[in-house]
Amino acid sequence: MNAGSDLQVSVEASAGLERRMTVSVPAAEIEREIESRLAKVGRTAKLRGFRPGKIPQKVVRQRFGSQVREEVLSDVIRTTYSRAIAEHNLNPAGGPRIEPLPAEGANDGRFAYRAVFEVYPEVALGELEKLEIEIPKVEIEPADVDAMIEKLRLQRAEWRTVERKSDANDRVVIDYDGTIDGEPFQGGSAKDVTLVVGAGQVIEDFDKGLHGLEAGDEKTIKVKFPKDYRAENLAGKKAVFTVKVHRVEERVLPPVDEEFCKAFGVTEGGVEALKSEVRSNMERELAERHRATVKTRTFDALLQANEVPLPAALVEQEITALQAEAMRQMGVQDPASAPARDSFRELARRRVAIGLLIQELMRQHKIKLDRTRVDKRIEELSVPYENPAEAAQYYRGNRNLMAQVEAAVLEEQVVDFVLERSQKKERVVPFDEFMNGRA
C-alpha cells in the first residue's frame, strides 16, 4: 500500500537521548487497503459450507476482519516509521516503543501513533594528541625460558613417599575433623585428602599447620576463617581441626633429557630444540597479552578523555549478550539460573561507550577494514593447530568467526590510529610480572 503519501510527522526531544515521534496518515488509505486485502481473502479463503470464491463479504469481514486490520496497521507503522526517521535524519539506537493515539477529533480522519526511542549520541572527540598512554616493554630473557621449562617439569612430576617431616611443596595425605564451639559443621570433615603444603589450597592457618608433620602424626590445628570467606556461615569464625597424617610425599621432577623432550612433541634437536619451541610459544602468548593490554589502556585513555552519553537500549542489549555468553560458558540453560543482569552492567556500559568511540573515530577519520590484516590475523590464530591451513579454511568458512575476527582487526586499526597520535610512555616490565598481571 502507499500508506504515508500524506505523511505528517512531528518529533520532540524528551529526556537525554529519547525522542518522541508522532506519525499520522489518512485513515481512508488504511481502510482502502483493508478492503483490498479482504477482497483477496474472499477469493482464496476456504470455509466449511462455502465454495472457494463464493464466501459472502459480510462473512469474510466477520471471520477475517480483525486479523487483516492488525496486519495492515502493522505494515503501516513499519513503513511509515522507516520513512519518518529517514526524512528527519534520525538514527535510532534500538527498536521503538509504539503507542497508538486516538484521533484528535471526530472528523480528523487520520490514524496516528507515537514512536518512542533513543537516538545515537553525538560524540565530540577530544584531541588525540593530548592522550597519555603507558606502553609496557617486555623482553623474554633466557631465564624466563628456563623458568618455563621448570613449569613443564612440574607438570610431569611424580610423587614419592618419604619417611620424614613435611616441608613446603611436599604433599600430605590426611584425615581431618573440624569443630566450631565444640560442634561439628558441614564440610568440616574429610578422609584421605591430598594437599600440597604451602600451595594455598586451604586457608592460611590450616596450611601453616601442615608443616613439620610425618606419617602417623595427629595434630590439632586452630583456624580462624577470613571475614570474606566464601561460605558465609563460616566467615570470621574460629574452628579447631584434628588432623591425622597417613603419609608424606615429595615431588620428584623428571630430568630434562631426550625422553622429556619427546613428551612435548620434540623428537629431534634435543633440549635446545625444546627451548626454541617453548620460546616460540612464549612469544606468541606475549604478543597476544601485549596486544590486549595496549588495547585496554588505549580505550581507558579514550574513555577518560571523552564523555559519551549512553543509550539505555544499547546497554540493555549488551547486558543480554553478556549474560547469554556467561550462561553458555557455565552450561546453564534455565533462564531462572542465569547470573543477575546487574552483575554485567558496568562491563556493558564500558563496551557500549567504547563501541560508540570506535564508530566515531572510524567515521571522522574514514578508517576502513584492512583485509590484509584480517588474513594475517587468521594465520596467527591458525598457527597453534595441528593443521594450520585447515584451521584457516575453517575460520574463513564460518561467518560468525569471521565477523569476530574482522571486528577485532577493526579495533586494532583504531588502536593503532590513536597510538600514532597520542603521547606514549614506555615502561620496562619483566616477562613473568607482565604475564601474571602484576604490571
TIDODREN-37100 format. One record per residue: x, y, z of N, C-alpha, C in turn. Coordinates in steps of 0.2 Angstrom, whole numbers, padded with zeros to 4 digits, always signed. Layout:
<pts>
XYZXYZXYZ;...
</pts>
This chain:
<pts>
+0004-0006+0000+0000+0000+0000+0004+0006+0000;+0002+0012-0002+0005+0018-0002+0004+0022+0004;+0003+0019+0010+0002+0022+0016+0008+0027+0018;+0006+0033+0019+0011+0038+0021+0012+0043+0015;+0008+0043+0010+0008+0048+0004+0006+0055+0007;+0002+0055+0012+0001+0061+0016+0003+0061+0023;+0010+0059+0023+0013+0058+0030+0014+0064+0034;+0012+0064+0040+0013+0070+0045+0017+0068+0050;+0023+0071+0052+0027+0069+0057+0029+0075+0061;+0030+0074+0068+0032+0079+0072+0037+0075+0077;+0043+0078+0079+0047+0075+0084+0049+0080+0089;+0049+0077+0095+0051+0081+0101+0056+0077+0105;+0061+0081+0108+0066+0078+0112+0063+0077+0119;+0064+0071+0122+0062+0070+0128+0068+0070+0133;+0069+0066+0138+0075+0066+0142+0081+0063+0139;+0086+0067+0139+0093+0064+0136+0092+0062+0129;+0093+0056+0127+0093+0054+0120+0087+0052+0118;+0081+0052+0122+0075+0049+0120+0071+0054+0115;+0068+0052+0110+0064+0056+0106+0057+0053+0105;+0052+0057+0105+0045+0055+0104+0043+0058+0098;+0042+0053+0093+0040+0055+0086+0032+0053+0085;+0028+0058+0083+0021+0057+0082+0020+0056+0074;+0017+0051+0072+0016+0050+0065+0009+0049+0063;+0006+0052+0058-0001+0051+0056-0002+0050+0049;-0006+0046+0047-0008+0045+0039-0016+0045+0039;-0018+0047+0033-0025+0047+0032-0028+0040+0033;-0034+0040+0037-0037+0034+0039-0040+0031+0033;-0042+0035+0028-0045+0032+0022-0041+0028+0018;-0034+0029+0018-0029+0025+0014-0029+0018+0018;-0029+0018+0024-0029+0012+0028-0035+0008+0027;-0041+0011+0027-0047+0007+0025-0048+0004+0018;-0045+0008+0013-0045+0005+0007-0040-0001+0006;-0035-0001+0010-0030-0006+0010-0033-0012+0013;-0037-0011+0019-0041-0017+0022-0046-0020+0017;-0050-0015+0014-0055-0018+0009-0052-0022+0004;-0046-0020+0001-0042-0023-0004-0040-0030-0002;-0037-0030+0004-0035-0037+0007-0041-0042+0008;-0046-0039+0011-0052-0043+0012-0055-0046+0006;-0054-0042+0001-0057-0045-0006-0053-0051-0008;-0046-0050-0007-0041-0055-0009-0043-0062-0005;-0044-0060+0001-0045-0066+0006-0052-0070+0004;-0057-0066+0002-0063-0069+0000-0062-0073-0006;-0057-0072-0011-0057-0076-0017-0053-0082-0015;-0049-0082-0010-0044-0088-0009-0046-0092-0002;-0050-0089+0002-0051-0092+0009-0055-0098+0008;-0054-0103+0012-0058-0109+0012-0062-0110+0019;-0069-0110+0019-0073-0110+0024-0078-0116+0023;-0079-0120+0028-0084-0125+0028-0091-0122+0026;-0094-0125+0021-0101-0123+0019-0101-0118+0014;-0095-0116+0011-0095-0111+0006-0090-0114+0001;-0092-0113-0006-0087-0114-0011-0082-0109-0012;-0075-0111-0014-0070-0106-0014-0072-0100-0019;-0071-0094-0016-0073-0088-0020-0080-0086-0019;-0084-0090-0016-0091-0088-0015-0093-0086-0008;-0088-0085-0004-0090-0083+0003-0093-0076+0003;-0098-0074+0006-0101-0068+0006-0096-0063+0010;-0096-0057+0007-0091-0052+0010-0092-0051+0018;-0099-0051+0020-0100-0050+0027-0097-0055+0031;-0097-0062+0028-0094-0067+0032-0087-0066+0032;-0084-0064+0027-0077-0063+0026-0074-0058+0031;-0078-0053+0032-0077-0047+0036-0077-0050+0044;-0082-0053+0045-0083-0056+0052-0078-0061+0054;-0076-0065+0049-0071-0070+0050-0064-0068+0050;-0062-0063+0046-0055-0061+0045-0054-0054+0046;-0059-0050+0047-0058-0043+0048-0053-0040+0053;-0053-0043+0059-0049-0041+0064-0041-0042+0063;-0041-0048+0060-0034-0051+0058-0031-0046+0053;-0035-0045+0047-0032-0041+0042-0031-0034+0044;-0035-0031+0048-0034-0024+0051-0027-0024+0055;-0026-0029+0059-0020-0029+0063-0014-0029+0058;-0014-0033+0053-0009-0034+0048-0008-0028+0045;-0013-0024+0042-0012-0018+0039-0009-0013+0043;-0012-0012+0049-0009-0007+0054-0002-0008+0055;+0000-0015+0056+0007-0016+0057+0011-0014+0052;+0009-0016+0045+0013-0014+0039+0013-0006+0039;+0008-0003+0040+0008+0005+0040+0013+0008+0045;+0013+0005+0051+0018+0008+0056+0025+0006+0054;+0026+0000+0052+0033-0002+0050+0035+0003+0044;+0031+0004+0039+0034+0008+0033+0034+0015+0034;+0029+0018+0038+0029+0025+0039+0035+0027+0045;+0036+0022+0049+0041+0023+0054+0048+0024+0050;+0049+0019+0046+0056+0019+0042+0056+0026+0038;+0051+0028+0035+0051+0034+0031+0052+0040+0035;+0048+0040+0041+0049+0046+0045+0056+0047+0048;+0059+0042+0050+0066+0043+0053+0071+0045+0048;+0070+0042+0042+0074+0044+0036+0073+0051+0034;+0067+0054+0034+0066+0061+0032+0068+0065+0037;+0068+0063+0043+0071+0068+0049+0078+0067+0051;+0081+0062+0047+0088+0061+0048+0089+0059+0056;+0085+0054+0058+0086+0051+0065+0089+0045+0064;+0093+0043+0070+0097+0037+0070+0096+0033+0076;+0090+0029+0076+0088+0026+0082+0093+0021+0085;+0094+0021+0092+0098+0016+0095+0093+0011+0098;+0092+0005+0095+0087+0001+0097+0080+0002+0094;+0075-0003+0095+0069-0003+0092+0064+0002+0096;+0059+0005+0093+0054+0010+0096+0049+0006+0100;+0046+0010+0105+0040+0008+0108+0035+0012+0105;+0030+0008+0102+0024+0011+0098+0018+0012+0103;+0015+0018+0103+0010+0020+0107+0004+0022+0102;-0001+0018+0101-0007+0021+0096-0010+0027+0100;-0012+0032+0095-0015+0038+0098-0022+0038+0095;-0027+0041+0099-0034+0042+0097-0034+0048+0092;-0039+0048+0088-0040+0053+0083-0041+0060+0087;-0038+0065+0084-0039+0072+0088-0046+0074+0088;-0050+0073+0083-0057+0075+0083-0061+0070+0079;-0068+0071+0080-0072+0066+0077-0071+0066+0069;-0070+0072+0066-0069+0072+0059-0061+0072+0057;-0057+0070+0061-0050+0071+0060-0048+0067+0054;-0050+0060+0054-0049+0056+0048-0042+0054+0047;-0038+0053+0053-0031+0051+0052-0030+0046+0057;-0026+0041+0055-0023+0036+0060-0016+0039+0063;-0015+0039+0069-0009+0041+0072-0006+0037+0077;+0000+0037+0078+0004+0033+0083+0010+0037+0085;+0012+0035+0091+0019+0039+0094+0024+0033+0094;+0030+0035+0092+0036+0030+0092+0041+0033+0097;+0042+0030+0102+0047+0032+0107+0053+0028+0107;+0059+0032+0106+0065+0028+0105+0071+0033+0107;+0077+0030+0108+0083+0033+0109+0087+0034+0103;+0091+0039+0102+0095+0040+0096+0102+0039+0098;+0106+0038+0093+0113+0038+0095+0116+0045+0097;+0120+0045+0102+0123+0052+0104+0128+0055+0099;+0128+0061+0099+0134+0064+0095+0140+0064+0100;+0145+0061+0097+0151+0061+0101+0156+0066+0099;+0158+0070+0103+0163+0076+0102+0170+0073+0104;+0174+0071+0100+0180+0068+0102+0185+0073+0104;+0189+0072+0109+0194+0077+0111+0200+0075+0107;+0205+0080+0108+0211+0079+0104+0215+0073+0106;+0217+0069+0101+0220+0063+0102+0228+0064+0104;+0230+0070+0102+0237+0071+0104+0238+0073+0111;+0233+0074+0115+0233+0075+0122+0233+0069+0126;+0231+0063+0123+0231+0057+0127+0238+0055+0129;+0238+0052+0135+0244+0049+0138+0243+0042+0139;+0247+0037+0136+0246+0030+0136+0253+0027+0138;+0253+0023+0143+0259+0019+0145+0259+0013+0142;+0265+0011+0138+0266+0005+0134+0271+0001+0138;+0269-0005+0140+0274-0010+0143+0279-0012+0138;+0285-0012+0140+0291-0015+0135+0293-0022+0139;+0292-0027+0135+0293-0034+0139+0298-0038+0134;+0303-0040+0137+0308-0045+0133+0308-0052+0137;+0308-0057+0132+0309-0064+0135+0316-0065+0136;+0319-0066+0142+0326-0067+0144+0327-0075+0144;+0333-0077+0143+0334-0084+0144+0332-0087+0150;+0332-0083+0156+0330-0086+0162+0322-0087+0162;+0319-0083+0158+0311-0084+0158+0310-0091+0154;+0314-0092+0149+0313-0099+0146+0315-0105+0151;+0320-0104+0154+0322-0109+0159+0316-0110+0164;+0313-0104+0167+0308-0105+0171+0302-0108+0168;+0301-0107+0162+0295-0111+0159+0296-0118+0158;+0303-0120+0157+0305-0127+0157+0303-0130+0164;+0305-0126+0169+0304-0129+0176+0296-0130+0177;+0292-0126+0174+0285-0127+0175+0283-0133+0171;+0286-0135+0165+0284-0141+0162+0286-0147+0166;+0292-0146+0169+0294-0152+0173+0289-0153+0179;+0287-0147+0182+0282-0148+0187+0276-0152+0185;+0274-0150+0179+0268-0154+0176+0269-0161+0175;+0275-0163+0175+0276-0171+0174+0280-0174+0180;+0279-0170+0186+0282-0173+0192+0279-0179+0194;+0282-0183+0198+0279-0189+0201+0280-0188+0209;+0276-0192+0213+0276-0191+0220+0279-0197+0223;+0284-0197+0228+0287-0202+0231+0286-0202+0238;+0284-0207+0242+0283-0207+0249+0290-0207+0252;+0290-0202+0257+0296-0201+0261+0295-0202+0269;+0300-0205+0272+0299-0205+0280+0303-0200+0283;+0300-0194+0283+0302-0188+0286+0296-0183+0287;+0298-0177+0290+0293-0172+0292+0292-0168+0285;+0285-0166+0285+0283-0162+0279+0286-0155+0278;+0288-0153+0272+0291-0147+0271+0287-0143+0265;+0288-0137+0264+0285-0133+0259+0286-0137+0252;+0280-0138+0248+0280-0141+0242+0279-0149+0242;+0280-0151+0248+0278-0158+0249+0270-0159+0249;+0269-0166+0248+0261-0167+0248+0260-0172+0254;+0254-0170+0257+0252-0174+0263+0245-0177+0262;+0244-0183+0264+0238-0187+0263+0235-0187+0271;+0229-0184+0272+0227-0183+0279+0219-0185+0279;+0217-0186+0286+0210-0186+0288+0210-0179+0292;+0204-0176+0292+0203-0171+0297+0196-0170+0299;+0195-0168+0305+0188-0167+0308+0188-0160+0311;+0184-0156+0309+0184-0149+0312+0177-0148+0316;+0178-0143+0321+0173-0141+0326+0173-0134+0327;+0167-0131+0328+0166-0124+0330+0162-0124+0336;+0165-0121+0341+0162-0121+0348+0161-0128+0350;+0165-0133+0348+0164-0140+0350+0159-0144+0346;+0156-0141+0341+0151-0144+0337+0154-0145+0330;+0153-0151+0327+0155-0152+0320+0151-0148+0315;+0153-0146+0310+0150-0142+0305+0150-0145+0298;+0146-0143+0294+0145-0146+0287+0152-0144+0283;+0155-0149+0280+0161-0148+0276+0167-0148+0280;+0166-0149+0287+0172-0149+0291+0176-0155+0292;+0174-0161+0289+0177-0167+0290+0178-0170+0283;+0184-0174+0282+0185-0177+0276+0191-0183+0277;+0191-0188+0273+0196-0193+0273+0200-0193+0267;+0206-0195+0268+0211-0196+0263+0212-0190+0258;+0212-0184+0261+0213-0178+0257+0220-0177+0255;+0221-0175+0249+0228-0174+0247+0229-0167+0246;+0234-0164+0250+0236-0157+0250+0243-0156+0249;+0245-0150+0245+0252-0148+0244+0253-0143+0249;+0258-0144+0253+0260-0139+0259+0263-0133+0256;+0259-0127+0258+0262-0121+0256+0259-0119+0249;+0255-0123+0246+0252-0121+0239+0246-0117+0240;+0243-0115+0246+0237-0111+0246+0231-0114+0244;+0231-0121+0245+0225-0124+0243+0219-0124+0248;+0222-0122+0255+0217-0121+0260+0219-0115+0264;+0214-0113+0268+0216-0106+0272+0222-0106+0275;+0225-0100+0276+0232-0100+0278+0233-0103+0285;+0229-0102+0290+0231-0106+0297+0231-0113+0296;+0227-0116+0292+0227-0123+0291+0233-0125+0287;+0235-0121+0282+0241-0123+0278+0247-0123+0282;+0248-0118+0287+0254-0117+0291+0254-0123+0296;+0248-0126+0298+0248-0132+0302+0251-0138+0299;+0251-0138+0292+0253-0144+0289+0261-0145+0288;+0264-0140+0290+0272-0140+0290+0274-0145+0296;+0280-0149+0295+0283-0152+0300+0279-0158+0303;+0275-0161+0298+0271-0167+0300+0274-0173+0297;+0273-0179+0300+0276-0186+0297+0270-0191+0298;+0271-0196+0294+0266-0202+0294+0265-0204+0301;+0258-0205+0303+0256-0207+0309+0255-0201+0314;+0257-0195+0313+0256-0190+0317+0248-0188+0318;+0247-0185+0324+0240-0182+0324+0241-0176+0327;+0238-0171+0325+0239-0164+0327+0232-0160+0327;+0232-0155+0332+0226-0151+0332+0228-0144+0329;+0224-0142+0325+0226-0135+0321+0220-0130+0323;+0222-0124+0325+0217-0119+0327+0217-0115+0321;+0211-0113+0319+0210-0109+0312+0205-0104+0313;+0206-0098+0310+0201-0093+0310+0199-0091+0303;+0193-0092+0301+0191-0091+0294+0191-0084+0293;+0193-0082+0287+0193-0075+0285+0186-0072+0285;+0186-0065+0286+0179-0062+0286+0176-0062+0279;+0180-0063+0274+0177-0063+0267+0177-0070+0264;+0177-0075+0269+0177-0082+0267+0171-0084+0263;+0171-0088+0258+0166-0089+0253+0160-0092+0256;+0161-0096+0261+0155-0099+0265+0153-0094+0270;+0147-0091+0269+0145-0085+0274+0144-0088+0281;+0142-0094+0282+0141-0097+0288+0148-0098+0292;+0153-0098+0289+0160-0099+0292+0164-0093+0293;+0162-0088+0289+0166-0082+0288+0167-0079+0295;+0174-0077+0297+0175-0074+0303+0175-0078+0309;+0174-0085+0309+0173-0089+0314+0179-0093+0316;+0180-0095+0322+0186-0099+0324+0184-0107+0324;+0189-0111+0322+0187-0118+0322+0194-0122+0324;+0193-0128+0326+0198-0132+0328+0198-0139+0324;+0203-0140+0321+0204-0146+0317+0208-0151+0320;+0206-0158+0320+0210-0163+0322+0213-0167+0316;+0219-0167+0315+0222-0169+0308+0226-0176+0310;+0225-0181+0305+0229-0187+0306+0232-0188+0299;+0239-0189+0299+0243-0190+0293+0244-0197+0291;+0242-0199+0285+0243-0205+0283+0250-0206+0280;+0252-0201+0276+0259-0201+0273+0261-0194+0270;+0268-0194+0269+0271-0188+0267+0274-0190+0260;+0274-0186+0255+0277-0187+0249+0281-0181+0246;+0286-0182+0243+0290-0177+0240+0289-0177+0232;+0290-0171+0229+0289-0171+0222+0296-0173+0219;+0296-0177+0214+0302-0179+0210+0301-0177+0203;+0305-0172+0201+0305-0169+0194+0309-0173+0189;+0306-0174+0183+0310-0178+0178+0316-0174+0176;+0321-0177+0174+0327-0174+0171+0325-0171+0164;+0328-0166+0162+0327-0163+0155+0332-0166+0150;+0329-0172+0147+0333-0176+0143+0329-0177+0137;+0331-0182+0133+0328-0184+0126+0321-0186+0127;+0320-0190+0133+0313-0193+0134+0308-0187+0136;+0311-0182+0140+0307-0177+0142+0305-0173+0136;+0310-0171+0131+0308-0168+0125+0303-0171+0121;+0303-0178+0121+0298-0181+0117+0291-0181+0119;+0291-0180+0126+0284-0180+0129+0281-0173+0127;+0285-0168+0125+0281-0162+0122+0282-0161+0115;+0283-0167+0111+0282-0167+0104+0289-0165+0101;+0294-0165+0104+0301-0163+0101+0305-0169+0100;+0305-0172+0094+0308-0178+0093+0315-0177+0090;+0317-0171+0088+0324-0170+0085+0327-0164+0088;+0333-0163+0089+0336-0157+0091+0337-0157+0099;+0334-0161+0103+0335-0162+0110+0333-0155+0114;+0337-0154+0119+0334-0149+0124+0334-0142+0120;+0339-0141+0116+0339-0134+0113+0333-0133+0108;+0331-0138+0105+0325-0138+0101+0319-0137+0105;+0319-0140+0111+0313-0139+0116+0313-0132+0118;+0319-0129+0120+0319-0122+0122+0317-0117+0116;+0319-0119+0110+0316-0115+0104+0309-0115+0104;+0306-0121+0104+0299-0122+0104+0295-0118+0109;+0298-0119+0115+0295-0116+0121+0295-0108+0120;+0301-0106+0118+0301-0098+0117+0296-0096+0112;+0296-0100+0106+0291-0098+0101+0284-0097+0104;+0282-0102+0108+0275-0102+0112+0275-0096+0116;+0280-0094+0120+0280-0089+0125+0279-0082+0121;+0283-0082+0115+0282-0076+0111+0275-0074+0108;+0272-0080+0106+0265-0080+0104+0260-0077+0109;+0261-0080+0115+0257-0078+0121+0258-0071+0123;+0265-0069+0123+0267-0062+0125+0263-0057+0120;+0264-0059+0113+0261-0054+0108+0253-0053+0110;+0250-0059+0111+0243-0059+0112+0241-0054+0119;+0245-0056+0124+0244-0052+0130+0246-0044+0129;+0251-0043+0126+0253-0036+0125+0248-0032+0120;+0246-0036+0115+0240-0033+0111+0234-0031+0115;+0232-0036+0119+0226-0035+0123+0227-0029+0128;+0233-0029+0132+0235-0024+0137+0235-0017+0134;+0238-0016+0128+0239-0010+0125+0232-0007+0122;+0228-0012+0120+0221-0010+0118+0217-0008+0124;+0217-0011+0129+0214-0009+0135+0216-0002+0138;+0222-0001+0138+0225+0005+0140+0223+0011+0136;+0223+0010+0129+0221+0015+0124+0214+0016+0125;+0209+0011+0126+0202+0013+0127+0201+0016+0134;+0205+0014+0139+0205+0018+0145+0206+0025+0144;+0211+0027+0141+0213+0034+0139+0207+0038+0136;+0205+0034+0131+0199+0037+0127+0193+0039+0131;+0191+0034+0135+0185+0034+0140+0186+0040+0145;+0193+0041+0147+0194+0046+0152+0194+0053+0149;+0195+0053+0143+0196+0060+0139+0189+0062+0136;+0185+0057+0135+0179+0059+0131+0172+0056+0135;+0168+0061+0136+0161+0059+0139+0157+0057+0134;+0154+0051+0135+0150+0048+0130+0143+0046+0133;+0138+0050+0131+0131+0048+0133+0129+0041+0130;+0126+0037+0135+0125+0030+0133+0117+0029+0132;+0115+0027+0126+0108+0025+0125+0107+0018+0130;+0101+0019+0134+0100+0014+0138+0098+0007+0135;+0095+0008+0129+0093+0002+0125+0099-0002+0123;+0105+0002+0121+0111-0002+0119+0114-0005+0125;+0114-0002+0131+0117-0005+0137+0113-0012+0138;+0106-0011+0138+0102-0017+0140+0104-0023+0135;+0104-0021+0128+0106-0026+0123+0113-0029+0125;+0118-0025+0127+0124-0028+0128+0124-0033+0135;+0120-0031+0140+0119-0035+0146+0116-0041+0144;+0111-0041+0139+0108-0048+0137+0113-0052+0134;+0118-0049+0129+0123-0053+0126+0128-0056+0131;+0130-0052+0136+0135-0054+0141+0132-0060+0145;+0126-0059+0147+0123-0064+0151+0122-0071+0147;+0120-0070+0141+0119-0076+0137+0126-0080+0136;+0131-0076+0135+0138-0079+0134+0140-0082+0141;+0139-0079+0146+0140-0082+0153+0137-0088+0154;+0130-0088+0152+0126-0095+0153+0129-0100+0148;+0131-0098+0142+0134-0103+0138+0141-0106+0141;+0145-0102+0144+0151-0104+0147+0150-0109+0153;+0145-0107+0156+0143-0111+0163+0139-0117+0161;+0137-0118+0155+0132-0123+0153+0125-0123+0156;+0123-0117+0158+0117-0115+0160+0112-0114+0155;+0106-0117+0155+0101-0116+0150+0094-0113+0153;+0093-0114+0159+0087-0112+0163+0088-0104+0164;+0084-0100+0161+0085-0093+0162+0084-0091+0170;+0081-0095+0174+0080-0094+0181+0086-0094+0185;+0091-0098+0182+0098-0099+0185+0103-0095+0182;+0101-0090+0178+0106-0086+0174+0109-0081+0179;+0115-0079+0178+0118-0073+0183+0114-0067+0182;+0114-0063+0188+0110-0057+0188+0112-0052+0183;+0107-0049+0180+0109-0044+0175+0113-0038+0177;+0112-0036+0183+0116-0030+0186+0123-0032+0187;+0125-0038+0187+0132-0040+0188+0136-0039+0181;+0132-0038+0176+0136-0036+0169+0135-0029+0167;+0132-0025+0171+0130-0018+0169+0136-0014+0168;+0141-0014+0173+0147-0009+0172+0151-0011+0165;+0152-0018+0164+0155-0020+0158+0152-0018+0152;+0145-0019+0152+0141-0017+0147+0141-0010+0145;+0141-0006+0150+0142+0002+0149+0149+0003+0146;+0154+0000+0148+0161+0001+0145+0161-0001+0138;+0158-0007+0137+0158-0009+0130+0154-0005+0125;+0148-0002+0127+0144+0002+0123+0148+0009+0122;+0151+0011+0127+0155+0018+0126+0161+0017+0122;+0164+0011+0122+0170+0010+0118+0167+0009+0111;+0162+0006+0110+0159+0005+0103+0157+0011+0100;+0154+0016+0104+0152+0022+0101+0159+0027+0099;+0164+0026+0103+0170+0030+0102+0173+0027+0095;+0173+0020+0095+0176+0017+0089+0173+0019+0083;+0166+0019+0083+0162+0021+0077+0163+0028+0075;+0164+0033+0080+0165+0040+0079+0172+0041+0076;+0177+0037+0078+0184+0038+0076+0184+0035+0068;+0181+0030+0067+0181+0027+0060+0177+0032+0056;+0172+0035+0058+0168+0040+0054+0172+0046+0052;+0175+0049+0057+0179+0055+0056+0185+0054+0052;+0188+0049+0053+0195+0048+0050+0195+0043+0044;+0188+0041+0043+0187+0036+0037+0192+0030+0037;+0192+0027+0043+0195+0020+0044+0191+0015+0041;+0194+0011+0037+0191+0005+0033+0195-0001+0035;+0191-0007+0035+0194-0013+0037+0199-0015+0032;+0205-0017+0035+0211-0019+0031+0211-0027+0030;+0209-0029+0024+0208-0036+0023+0215-0040+0023;+0221-0036+0022+0227-0039+0023+0228-0041+0030;+0226-0037+0035+0227-0038+0042+0222-0044+0044;+0217-0044+0041+0212-0050+0043+0215-0056+0041;+0218-0057+0035+0222-0063+0033+0227-0064+0038;+0231-0059+0039+0237-0061+0044+0234-0063+0051;+0229-0060+0053+0226-0062+0060+0224-0069+0059;+0221-0071+0054+0218-0078+0053+0224-0083+0053;+0230-0081+0050+0236-0085+0050+0238-0086+0057;+0238-0081+0061+0241-0081+0068+0236-0085+0072;+0230-0085+0071+0225-0089+0075+0226-0096+0073;+0228-0098+0067+0228-0105+0065+0235-0108+0067;+0240-0105+0068+0247-0107+0070+0246-0113+0075;+0243-0112+0081+0243-0117+0086+0240-0124+0084;+0236-0124+0079+0233-0130+0077+0237-0135+0073;+0235-0141+0074+0239-0147+0070+0240-0146+0063;+0234-0143+0060+0234-0142+0053+0232-0135+0052;+0237-0130+0052+0235-0123+0051+0231-0121+0045;+0233-0124+0039+0229-0122+0033+0222-0124+0034;+0221-0130+0037+0214-0132+0038+0210-0128+0043;+0214-0126+0048+0211-0121+0053+0209-0114+0050;+0213-0112+0046+0212-0105+0042+0206-0106+0038;+0206-0111+0034+0200-0113+0030+0193-0113+0034;+0194-0116+0040+0188-0116+0044+0186-0109+0046;+0190-0105+0048+0189-0098+0050+0185-0095+0044;+0188-0095+0038+0186-0091+0033+0179-0094+0031;+0177-0100+0032+0171-0103+0030+0165-0102+0035;+0167-0099+0041+0162-0098+0047+0161-0091+0047;+0155-0089+0046+0153-0082+0045+0153-0078+0052;+0151-0082+0058+0152-0079+0064+0159-0078+0067;+0163-0083+0065+0170-0082+0067+0174-0077+0063;+0172-0076+0057+0175-0071+0053+0172-0064+0055;+0166-0063+0057+0164-0057+0060+0168-0055+0066;+0169-0060+0070+0173-0059+0076+0180-0056+0075;+0183-0060+0070+0190-0058+0068+0190-0051+0065;+0185-0049+0061+0185-0043+0057+0184-0037+0062;+0180-0039+0067+0178-0034+0072+0185-0032+0077;+0188-0038+0078+0194-0037+0082+0200-0033+0078;+0200-0035+0072+0205-0031+0067+0203-0024+0067;+0197-0022+0066+0195-0015+0066+0197-0012+0072;+0196-0015+0078+0198-0012+0084+0205-0011+0085;+0209-0015+0082+0216-0015+0082+0218-0009+0078;+0215-0008+0072+0216-0002+0067+0215+0004+0071;+0209+0005+0074+0208+0011+0078+0213+0012+0084;+0215+0007+0087+0220+0007+0092+0227+0010+0089;+0229+0007+0084+0235+0009+0081+0234+0017+0078;+0228+0019+0076+0227+0025+0074+0228+0030+0080;+0225+0028+0085+0226+0033+0091+0233+0033+0094;+0236+0027+0094+0243+0027+0097+0248+0031+0093;+0247+0031+0086+0251+0035+0082+0251+0043+0083;+0245+0045+0086+0244+0052+0088+0245+0054+0095;+0245+0049+0099+0245+0050+0107+0252+0051+0109;+0252+0053+0116+0259+0053+0119+0260+0046+0123;+0265+0043+0120+0266+0036+0123+0272+0036+0128;+0272+0032+0133+0277+0032+0138+0279+0024+0139;+0285+0022+0137+0287+0015+0138+0289+0014+0145;+0287+0008+0148+0290+0006+0154+0292-0001+0154;+0298-0003+0155+0301-0010+0155+0298-0014+0161;+0295-0020+0159+0292-0024+0163+0294-0031+0162;+0297-0035+0168+0299-0042+0167+0293-0046+0164;+0295-0051+0161+0291-0056+0157+0286-0059+0162;+0288-0062+0168+0284-0065+0172+0279-0060+0176;+0281-0054+0177+0277-0049+0181+0272-0047+0176;+0273-0046+0170+0268-0044+0165+0263-0050+0163;+0265-0056+0162+0261-0061+0161+0256-0063+0166;+0259-0062+0173+0254-0064+0178+0250-0058+0181;+0250-0053+0177+0245-0047+0178+0247-0043+0184;+0254-0042+0185+0256-0038+0190+0259-0031+0188;+0258-0030+0181+0260-0024+0178+0255-0021+0173;
</pts>
